[in-house]
Amino acid sequence: MSRTWHIIQGIGASLATTLLVASILWTERQYASKVCTAIDIVVASSEEALFLDKKALHAQISAQYDTPIVGQPLKTLKTQPIENIIKANSFVREAVVYKDLQGRVRADVALKHPVARVLCKQADARYIDEQGQLLPLSDHYTARVPIVELNDWPQAKDHLCECTHGQALLTLLCYINRHPFWSAQIAYLQADAQGKVVMYTQVSKQRVELGFPHDIEKKFAKLLL
C-alpha cells in the first residue's frame, strides 16, 4: 500500500509539473502575440492627480518613439523611456511602468505633496513639498495650502533647507499640514530673516506671533486652549 501511494504521489507531482510548464509556455506564447492596446497613467491620490497633465505626458511619451506605441508588439516595447519621462515631471515622486497580460502599458505614479505656497520678492511663487523641495506652480490645479511670505530670506533654488532657518520652517509647515484643525485654520504665514514666524488665521483673521518654530506641539496646544 505504501509503495502504491508513493507511485500515485509521483504521478501526481509529474502531472502538476507538466501542467505548470504547459501553462508557462501557453502564457509566453499568448504574451508574444500581444500588442500594446493602451497606456494607462494611474495616480495614487485622486486629488493630487490634478497636478499632472496626462495629455501632455502622453504626447511626450509618443514623441520618444518612431511609430505609435499602441499597436507595437508588447514583448519588444521598452518601458524604461516611458518611466524616465514620467519621473522627469516636477510633481512626480515615484513611478513604476510595466506591461500587463491585457496588452496595456501601465504607469503607477506617486506625486509629491505640497504643504505650502511660497511668496518671495526675489523669485516666482512656488510650492514646497513634504521633503522641502521647491516645485513650480501648476497651470492645471491650485492646492489649498497655507501661503508663506519669505521676502527677507535669501533665495533658495531647489530646496527650502538651503536657507538657514529652512528646516525649522519646514517642520512647522508639515505639522500644520498633518493636523486637520490647523490646516483648516492657518491661512498665511510670514517668516523674517531671523526665522521668527507670524501666522494669520482663516477665521477672524487673528495675528498669532509664534516666534521661532521650536517646541511646536507645546505652542499649538496653548494656542488651542
C-alpha positions as protocol buffer text, in pm:
chain_id: "A"
residue {
  index: 1
  type: MET
  ca { x: 0 y: 0 z: 0 }
}
residue {
  index: 2
  type: SER
  ca { x: 284 y: 238 z: 89 }
}
residue {
  index: 3
  type: ARG
  ca { x: 462 y: 169 z: -241 }
}
residue {
  index: 4
  type: THR
  ca { x: 142 y: 225 z: -439 }
}
residue {
  index: 5
  type: TRP
  ca { x: 83 y: 553 z: -255 }
}
residue {
  index: 6
  type: HIS
  ca { x: 434 y: 672 z: -340 }
}
residue {
  index: 7
  type: ILE
  ca { x: 375 y: 585 z: -707 }
}
residue {
  index: 8
  type: ILE
  ca { x: 48 y: 782 z: -708 }
}
residue {
  index: 9
  type: GLN
  ca { x: 221 y: 1076 z: -543 }
}
residue {
  index: 10
  type: GLY
  ca { x: 498 y: 1060 z: -803 }
}
residue {
  index: 11
  type: ILE
  ca { x: 250 y: 1055 z: -1091 }
}
residue {
  index: 12
  type: GLY
  ca { x: 59 y: 1346 z: -935 }
}
residue {
  index: 13
  type: ALA
  ca { x: 376 y: 1551 z: -897 }
}
residue {
  index: 14
  type: SER
  ca { x: 476 y: 1477 z: -1258 }
}
residue {
  index: 15
  type: LEU
  ca { x: 133 y: 1582 z: -1384 }
}
residue {
  index: 16
  type: ALA
  ca { x: 144 y: 1901 z: -1179 }
}
residue {
  index: 17
  type: THR
  ca { x: 490 y: 1986 z: -1316 }
}
residue {
  index: 18
  type: THR
  ca { x: 376 y: 1913 z: -1671 }
}
residue {
  index: 19
  type: LEU
  ca { x: 69 y: 2133 z: -1630 }
}
residue {
  index: 20
  type: LEU
  ca { x: 279 y: 2412 z: -1482 }
}
residue {
  index: 21
  type: VAL
  ca { x: 527 y: 2402 z: -1770 }
}
residue {
  index: 22
  type: ALA
  ca { x: 244 y: 2388 z: -2023 }
}
residue {
  index: 23
  type: SER
  ca { x: 76 y: 2686 z: -1856 }
}
residue {
  index: 24
  type: ILE
  ca { x: 400 y: 2888 z: -1867 }
}
residue {
  index: 25
  type: LEU
  ca { x: 457 y: 2804 z: -2233 }
}
residue {
  index: 26
  type: TRP
  ca { x: 98 y: 2892 z: -2319 }
}
residue {
  index: 27
  type: THR
  ca { x: 128 y: 3225 z: -2133 }
}
residue {
  index: 28
  type: GLU
  ca { x: 457 y: 3301 z: -2310 }
}
residue {
  index: 29
  type: ARG
  ca { x: 301 y: 3227 z: -2647 }
}
residue {
  index: 30
  type: GLN
  ca { x: -1 y: 3444 z: -2569 }
}
residue {
  index: 31
  type: TYR
  ca { x: 222 y: 3726 z: -2446 }
}
residue {
  index: 32
  type: ALA
  ca { x: 443 y: 3709 z: -2756 }
}
residue {
  index: 33
  type: SER
  ca { x: 141 y: 3771 z: -2978 }
}
residue {
  index: 34
  type: LYS
  ca { x: 9 y: 4064 z: -2777 }
}
residue {
  index: 35
  type: VAL
  ca { x: 31 y: 4423 z: -2895 }
}
residue {
  index: 36
  type: CYS
  ca { x: 4 y: 4738 z: -2687 }
}
residue {
  index: 37
  type: THR
  ca { x: -361 y: 4842 z: -2658 }
}
residue {
  index: 38
  type: ALA
  ca { x: -327 y: 5149 z: -2431 }
}
residue {
  index: 39
  type: ILE
  ca { x: -108 y: 5350 z: -2197 }
}
residue {
  index: 40
  type: ASP
  ca { x: -266 y: 5396 z: -1856 }
}
residue {
  index: 41
  type: ILE
  ca { x: -122 y: 5653 z: -1613 }
}
residue {
  index: 42
  type: VAL
  ca { x: -262 y: 5583 z: -1267 }
}
residue {
  index: 43
  type: VAL
  ca { x: -201 y: 5831 z: -983 }
}
residue {
  index: 44
  type: ALA
  ca { x: -226 y: 5713 z: -622 }
}
residue {
  index: 45
  type: SER
  ca { x: -412 y: 6025 z: -497 }
}
residue {
  index: 46
  type: SER
  ca { x: -716 y: 6135 z: -698 }
}
residue {
  index: 47
  type: GLU
  ca { x: -691 y: 6495 z: -573 }
}
residue {
  index: 48
  type: GLU
  ca { x: -319 y: 6534 z: -641 }
}
residue {
  index: 49
  type: ALA
  ca { x: -371 y: 6377 z: -985 }
}
residue {
  index: 50
  type: LEU
  ca { x: -494 y: 6720 z: -1094 }
}
residue {
  index: 51
  type: PHE
  ca { x: -131 y: 6840 z: -1080 }
}
residue {
  index: 52
  type: LEU
  ca { x: -43 y: 6601 z: -1361 }
}
residue {
  index: 53
  type: ASP
  ca { x: -124 y: 6689 z: -1722 }
}
residue {
  index: 54
  type: LYS
  ca { x: -177 y: 6338 z: -1854 }
}
residue {
  index: 55
  type: LYS
  ca { x: -244 y: 6459 z: -2207 }
}
residue {
  index: 56
  type: ALA
  ca { x: 93 y: 6636 z: -2219 }
}
residue {
  index: 57
  type: LEU
  ca { x: 265 y: 6330 z: -2073 }
}
residue {
  index: 58
  type: HIS
  ca { x: 110 y: 6106 z: -2338 }
}
residue {
  index: 59
  type: ALA
  ca { x: 236 y: 6345 z: -2607 }
}
residue {
  index: 60
  type: GLN
  ca { x: 588 y: 6342 z: -2458 }
}
residue {
  index: 61
  type: ILE
  ca { x: 589 y: 5963 z: -2441 }
}
residue {
  index: 62
  type: SER
  ca { x: 468 y: 5925 z: -2801 }
}
residue {
  index: 63
  type: ALA
  ca { x: 739 y: 6167 z: -2921 }
}
residue {
  index: 64
  type: GLN
  ca { x: 1008 y: 5924 z: -2799 }
}
residue {
  index: 65
  type: TYR
  ca { x: 901 y: 5653 z: -3044 }
}
residue {
  index: 66
  type: ASP
  ca { x: 925 y: 5647 z: -3424 }
}
residue {
  index: 67
  type: THR
  ca { x: 596 y: 5458 z: -3454 }
}
residue {
  index: 68
  type: PRO
  ca { x: 280 y: 5482 z: -3241 }
}
residue {
  index: 69
  type: ILE
  ca { x: 312 y: 5287 z: -2915 }
}
residue {
  index: 70
  type: VAL
  ca { x: -40 y: 5149 z: -2939 }
}
residue {
  index: 71
  type: GLY
  ca { x: -14 y: 4859 z: -3181 }
}
residue {
  index: 72
  type: GLN
  ca { x: 352 y: 4780 z: -3114 }
}
residue {
  index: 73
  type: PRO
  ca { x: 438 y: 4422 z: -3007 }
}
residue {
  index: 74
  type: LEU
  ca { x: 425 y: 4419 z: -2629 }
}
residue {
  index: 75
  type: LYS
  ca { x: 724 y: 4188 z: -2596 }
}
residue {
  index: 76
  type: THR
  ca { x: 966 y: 4427 z: -2769 }
}
residue {
  index: 77
  type: LEU
  ca { x: 825 y: 4750 z: -2628 }
}
residue {
  index: 78
  type: LYS
  ca { x: 1068 y: 4908 z: -2379 }
}
residue {
  index: 79
  type: THR
  ca { x: 914 y: 5073 z: -2075 }
}
residue {
  index: 80
  type: GLN
  ca { x: 1225 y: 5249 z: -1938 }
}
residue {
  index: 81
  type: PRO
  ca { x: 1195 y: 5557 z: -2168 }
}
residue {
  index: 82
  type: ILE
  ca { x: 833 y: 5596 z: -2056 }
}
residue {
  index: 83
  type: GLU
  ca { x: 933 y: 5573 z: -1691 }
}
residue {
  index: 84
  type: ASN
  ca { x: 1211 y: 5829 z: -1740 }
}
residue {
  index: 85
  type: ILE
  ca { x: 972 y: 6082 z: -1898 }
}
residue {
  index: 86
  type: ILE
  ca { x: 720 y: 6048 z: -1614 }
}
residue {
  index: 87
  type: LYS
  ca { x: 989 y: 6075 z: -1343 }
}
residue {
  index: 88
  type: ALA
  ca { x: 1121 y: 6393 z: -1506 }
}
residue {
  index: 89
  type: ASN
  ca { x: 795 y: 6570 z: -1420 }
}
residue {
  index: 90
  type: SER
  ca { x: 845 y: 6813 z: -1129 }
}
residue {
  index: 91
  type: PHE
  ca { x: 546 y: 6681 z: -934 }
}
residue {
  index: 92
  type: VAL
  ca { x: 629 y: 6310 z: -963 }
}
residue {
  index: 93
  type: ARG
  ca { x: 790 y: 6146 z: -659 }
}
residue {
  index: 94
  type: GLU
  ca { x: 798 y: 5789 z: -792 }
}
residue {
  index: 95
  type: ALA
  ca { x: 680 y: 5600 z: -1100 }
}
residue {
  index: 96
  type: VAL
  ca { x: 679 y: 5233 z: -1194 }
}
residue {
  index: 97
  type: VAL
  ca { x: 595 y: 5134 z: -1553 }
}
residue {
  index: 98
  type: TYR
  ca { x: 511 y: 4777 z: -1653 }
}
residue {
  index: 99
  type: LYS
  ca { x: 317 y: 4574 z: -1911 }
}
residue {
  index: 100
  type: ASP
  ca { x: 19 y: 4353 z: -1827 }
}
residue {
  index: 101
  type: LEU
  ca { x: -131 y: 4050 z: -1999 }
}
residue {
  index: 102
  type: GLN
  ca { x: -424 y: 4257 z: -2128 }
}
residue {
  index: 103
  type: GLY
  ca { x: -186 y: 4446 z: -2354 }
}
residue {
  index: 104
  type: ARG
  ca { x: -176 y: 4769 z: -2155 }
}
residue {
  index: 105
  type: VAL
  ca { x: 132 y: 4964 z: -2055 }
}
residue {
  index: 106
  type: ARG
  ca { x: 55 y: 5084 z: -1704 }
}
residue {
  index: 107
  type: ALA
  ca { x: 233 y: 5357 z: -1507 }
}
residue {
  index: 108
  type: ASP
  ca { x: 168 y: 5367 z: -1131 }
}
residue {
  index: 109
  type: VAL
  ca { x: 259 y: 5718 z: -1018 }
}
residue {
  index: 110
  type: ALA
  ca { x: 302 y: 5873 z: -673 }
}
residue {
  index: 111
  type: LEU
  ca { x: 312 y: 6254 z: -664 }
}
residue {
  index: 112
  type: LYS
  ca { x: 486 y: 6497 z: -431 }
}
residue {
  index: 113
  type: HIS
  ca { x: 258 y: 6650 z: -169 }
}
residue {
  index: 114
  type: PRO
  ca { x: 268 y: 7032 z: -140 }
}
residue {
  index: 115
  type: VAL
  ca { x: 242 y: 7166 z: 216 }
}
residue {
  index: 116
  type: ALA
  ca { x: 264 y: 7539 z: 141 }
}
residue {
  index: 117
  type: ARG
  ca { x: 291 y: 7801 z: -130 }
}
residue {
  index: 118
  type: VAL
  ca { x: 590 y: 8036 z: -107 }
}
residue {
  index: 119
  type: LEU
  ca { x: 584 y: 8406 z: -192 }
}
residue {
  index: 120
  type: CYS
  ca { x: 923 y: 8576 z: -227 }
}
residue {
  index: 121
  type: LYS
  ca { x: 1024 y: 8905 z: -389 }
}
residue {
  index: 122
  type: GLN
  ca { x: 1343 y: 8753 z: -529 }
}
residue {
  index: 123
  type: ALA
  ca { x: 1174 y: 8465 z: -712 }
}
residue {
  index: 124
  type: ASP
  ca { x: 847 y: 8340 z: -861 }
}
residue {
  index: 125
  type: ALA
  ca { x: 587 y: 8185 z: -633 }
}
residue {
  index: 126
  type: ARG
  ca { x: 641 y: 7813 z: -577 }
}
residue {
  index: 127
  type: TYR
  ca { x: 514 y: 7519 z: -375 }
}
residue {
  index: 128
  type: ILE
  ca { x: 706 y: 7338 z: -100 }
}
residue {
  index: 129
  type: ASP
  ca { x: 658 y: 6963 z: -67 }
}
residue {
  index: 130
  type: GLU
  ca { x: 695 y: 6749 z: 248 }
}
residue {
  index: 131
  type: GLN
  ca { x: 1065 y: 6699 z: 180 }
}
residue {
  index: 132
  type: GLY
  ca { x: 1130 y: 7073 z: 145 }
}
residue {
  index: 133
  type: GLN
  ca { x: 1171 y: 7064 z: -231 }
}
residue {
  index: 134
  type: LEU
  ca { x: 1055 y: 7373 z: -419 }
}
residue {
  index: 135
  type: LEU
  ca { x: 809 y: 7299 z: -700 }
}
residue {
  index: 136
  type: PRO
  ca { x: 670 y: 7519 z: -978 }
}
residue {
  index: 137
  type: LEU
  ca { x: 308 y: 7627 z: -972 }
}
residue {
  index: 138
  type: SER
  ca { x: 69 y: 7422 z: -1182 }
}
residue {
  index: 139
  type: ASP
  ca { x: -140 y: 7558 z: -1470 }
}
residue {
  index: 140
  type: HIS
  ca { x: -399 y: 7287 z: -1403 }
}
residue {
  index: 141
  type: TYR
  ca { x: -458 y: 7290 z: -1028 }
}
residue {
  index: 142
  type: THR
  ca { x: -413 y: 7513 z: -722 }
}
residue {
  index: 143
  type: ALA
  ca { x: -353 y: 7330 z: -396 }
}
residue {
  index: 144
  type: ARG
  ca { x: -537 y: 7453 z: -87 }
}
residue {
  index: 145
  type: VAL
  ca { x: -232 y: 7508 z: 132 }
}
residue {
  index: 146
  type: PRO
  ca { x: -110 y: 7797 z: 350 }
}
residue {
  index: 147
  type: ILE
  ca { x: 80 y: 8083 z: 187 }
}
residue {
  index: 148
  type: VAL
  ca { x: 425 y: 8160 z: 330 }
}
residue {
  index: 149
  type: GLU
  ca { x: 584 y: 8500 z: 281 }
}
residue {
  index: 150
  type: LEU
  ca { x: 965 y: 8492 z: 282 }
}
residue {
  index: 151
  type: ASN
  ca { x: 1053 y: 8837 z: 149 }
}
residue {
  index: 152
  type: ASP
  ca { x: 1359 y: 8886 z: 373 }
}
residue {
  index: 153
  type: TRP
  ca { x: 1501 y: 8539 z: 313 }
}
residue {
  index: 154
  type: PRO
  ca { x: 1790 y: 8455 z: 79 }
}
residue {
  index: 155
  type: GLN
  ca { x: 1673 y: 8287 z: -237 }
}
residue {
  index: 156
  type: ALA
  ca { x: 1663 y: 7907 z: -233 }
}
residue {
  index: 157
  type: LYS
  ca { x: 1699 y: 7746 z: -575 }
}
residue {
  index: 158
  type: ASP
  ca { x: 1576 y: 7391 z: -526 }
}
residue {
  index: 159
  type: HIS
  ca { x: 1522 y: 7322 z: -157 }
}
residue {
  index: 160
  type: LEU
  ca { x: 1387 y: 7523 z: 135 }
}
residue {
  index: 161
  type: CYS
  ca { x: 1660 y: 7384 z: 361 }
}
residue {
  index: 162
  type: GLU
  ca { x: 1924 y: 7569 z: 158 }
}
residue {
  index: 163
  type: CYS
  ca { x: 1825 y: 7863 z: 381 }
}
residue {
  index: 164
  type: THR
  ca { x: 1946 y: 7891 z: 741 }
}
residue {
  index: 165
  type: HIS
  ca { x: 1604 y: 7854 z: 907 }
}
residue {
  index: 166
  type: GLY
  ca { x: 1452 y: 7640 z: 634 }
}
residue {
  index: 167
  type: GLN
  ca { x: 1442 y: 7309 z: 823 }
}
residue {
  index: 168
  type: ALA
  ca { x: 1262 y: 7459 z: 1123 }
}
residue {
  index: 169
  type: LEU
  ca { x: 1006 y: 7626 z: 895 }
}
residue {
  index: 170
  type: LEU
  ca { x: 954 y: 7301 z: 701 }
}
residue {
  index: 171
  type: THR
  ca { x: 888 y: 7112 z: 1027 }
}
residue {
  index: 172
  type: LEU
  ca { x: 625 y: 7374 z: 1117 }
}
residue {
  index: 173
  type: LEU
  ca { x: 456 y: 7355 z: 776 }
}
residue {
  index: 174
  type: CYS
  ca { x: 444 y: 6974 z: 784 }
}
residue {
  index: 175
  type: TYR
  ca { x: 294 y: 6985 z: 1134 }
}
residue {
  index: 176
  type: ILE
  ca { x: 19 y: 7222 z: 1020 }
}
residue {
  index: 177
  type: ASN
  ca { x: -46 y: 7013 z: 708 }
}
residue {
  index: 178
  type: ARG
  ca { x: -88 y: 6691 z: 907 }
}
residue {
  index: 179
  type: HIS
  ca { x: -320 y: 6848 z: 1166 }
}
residue {
  index: 180
  type: PRO
  ca { x: -681 y: 6866 z: 1035 }
}
residue {
  index: 181
  type: PHE
  ca { x: -777 y: 7160 z: 1259 }
}
residue {
  index: 182
  type: TRP
  ca { x: -469 y: 7376 z: 1198 }
}
residue {
  index: 183
  type: SER
  ca { x: -456 y: 7302 z: 826 }
}
residue {
  index: 184
  type: ALA
  ca { x: -807 y: 7447 z: 805 }
}
residue {
  index: 185
  type: GLN
  ca { x: -727 y: 7744 z: 1034 }
}
residue {
  index: 186
  type: ILE
  ca { x: -380 y: 7870 z: 932 }
}
residue {
  index: 187
  type: ALA
  ca { x: -409 y: 8061 z: 605 }
}
residue {
  index: 188
  type: TYR
  ca { x: -99 y: 8279 z: 590 }
}
residue {
  index: 189
  type: LEU
  ca { x: 247 y: 8284 z: 749 }
}
residue {
  index: 190
  type: GLN
  ca { x: 530 y: 8536 z: 749 }
}
residue {
  index: 191
  type: ALA
  ca { x: 886 y: 8434 z: 837 }
}
residue {
  index: 192
  type: ASP
  ca { x: 1151 y: 8700 z: 888 }
}
residue {
  index: 193
  type: ALA
  ca { x: 1525 y: 8677 z: 826 }
}
residue {
  index: 194
  type: GLN
  ca { x: 1585 y: 8563 z: 1188 }
}
residue {
  index: 195
  type: GLY
  ca { x: 1342 y: 8274 z: 1148 }
}
residue {
  index: 196
  type: LYS
  ca { x: 1058 y: 8415 z: 1360 }
}
residue {
  index: 197
  type: VAL
  ca { x: 710 y: 8329 z: 1234 }
}
residue {
  index: 198
  type: VAL
  ca { x: 381 y: 8519 z: 1245 }
}
residue {
  index: 199
  type: MET
  ca { x: 63 y: 8332 z: 1147 }
}
residue {
  index: 200
  type: TYR
  ca { x: -277 y: 8459 z: 1038 }
}
residue {
  index: 201
  type: THR
  ca { x: -591 y: 8252 z: 1083 }
}
residue {
  index: 202
  type: GLN
  ca { x: -861 y: 8180 z: 827 }
}
residue {
  index: 203
  type: VAL
  ca { x: -1143 y: 8259 z: 1070 }
}
residue {
  index: 204
  type: SER
  ca { x: -1146 y: 8602 z: 1242 }
}
residue {
  index: 205
  type: LYS
  ca { x: -810 y: 8693 z: 1080 }
}
residue {
  index: 206
  type: GLN
  ca { x: -620 y: 8677 z: 1408 }
}
residue {
  index: 207
  type: ARG
  ca { x: -247 y: 8752 z: 1417 }
}
residue {
  index: 208
  type: VAL
  ca { x: -52 y: 8485 z: 1603 }
}
residue {
  index: 209
  type: GLU
  ca { x: 309 y: 8562 z: 1692 }
}
residue {
  index: 210
  type: LEU
  ca { x: 457 y: 8214 z: 1707 }
}
residue {
  index: 211
  type: GLY
  ca { x: 820 y: 8329 z: 1728 }
}
residue {
  index: 212
  type: PHE
  ca { x: 1086 y: 8072 z: 1649 }
}
residue {
  index: 213
  type: PRO
  ca { x: 921 y: 7746 z: 1528 }
}
residue {
  index: 214
  type: HIS
  ca { x: 1057 y: 7540 z: 1819 }
}
residue {
  index: 215
  type: ASP
  ca { x: 852 y: 7332 z: 2067 }
}
residue {
  index: 216
  type: ILE
  ca { x: 574 y: 7340 z: 1809 }
}
residue {
  index: 217
  type: GLU
  ca { x: 339 y: 7095 z: 1982 }
}
residue {
  index: 218
  type: LYS
  ca { x: 351 y: 7286 z: 2313 }
}
residue {
  index: 219
  type: LYS
  ca { x: 291 y: 7620 z: 2144 }
}
residue {
  index: 220
  type: PHE
  ca { x: -4 y: 7490 z: 1941 }
}
residue {
  index: 221
  type: ALA
  ca { x: -152 y: 7321 z: 2248 }
}
residue {
  index: 222
  type: LYS
  ca { x: -151 y: 7658 z: 2425 }
}
residue {
  index: 223
  type: LEU
  ca { x: -294 y: 7827 z: 2117 }
}
residue {
  index: 224
  type: LEU
  ca { x: -573 y: 7570 z: 2101 }
}
residue {
  index: 225
  type: LEU
  ca { x: -669 y: 7646 z: 2462 }
}
